[in-house]
């Protein structure tokens, strides 16, 4: 669990930076979509904006989901091995 805890601590420390970066990119694509005169680039920029916003939320969900998985797995009869 110590290896997993170290990785989780690092990810938790970096998570706000990664999310801010993805949200900033999503905002940039939103501005490009709004400024685009034709439909095809608007669709492309809209898709990229959605992907960036989705990834920003996915990072937090993965970290929280994995942490809750480890916490719940530690309560099972087979428990967790010392090193995961």
N, C-alpha and C positions, 0 to 999 in steps of 0.2 A: 504494500500500500504506500510505501514511502516514495517509490518512483512515480506512482500515479498522483500522489499528493503534490509532489514537486512540479509535475507538468501542469496540474490543475491550478496551482498557485501562480505559475508563470502566465498561464492563459488568462486567469482572472485579473492579473495585473495588466495585461495587454489588451483585454477585451474592450474597454472604453475607447482606446486609441484606434483599434481596428474598426469598431462600429462607427466612430466619427468619420474616419476616412471613407468608408463605404457610403455613408449618408451624404458626405460632401460630393462624392462622385455621382450619386443619384440626383442630387440637386443640380449638378452641372448638366447632366443629361436632360433633366426637366427643362432647364433654360434653353438648351439646344433644340429640344422638341418644340418649345413655344416659339422660337425664332425661325424655325424651318418653314419655308413657304409651301413645300409639296408634301403629299401624303406619305409616300414611302419612307422618307427619312423620319417623319414624325412617328411612324409605327416602329421603326428600328430604335429610335431614341427612347420611346416609351417602353419598349421591351427591355432595353438596357437599364432604364431607371427602375423598373420593377425588379429585375434581377439583383441590382445593388441593394435595394431596400429589403428584399427577401433574404439575402445573405447576411445583412446586418442583424436581422432578427434570428436567423438560423444559428449564428455563432453563440448567442446567449442561450438559445434553446438546447444546443448540443452540450454546452458546458453544464447547464443545470440538469439536463436529463441524465448525463453520464454520472454526475455527482450523486443524484438521487438513486440511480441504479446501483452504485457502489454501496451506498448507505443501506439500501434494502437488501442487497445480496449479502451483506455482512451479518444479517439476522437469520439467514437460512441455515439449516443443519450442516451443509457442507462448507458454509462460510466462504471467505476469500483466502487465497494463499498469501503468504507473507509478501512475496514480490509478484506484482501483476504484470 
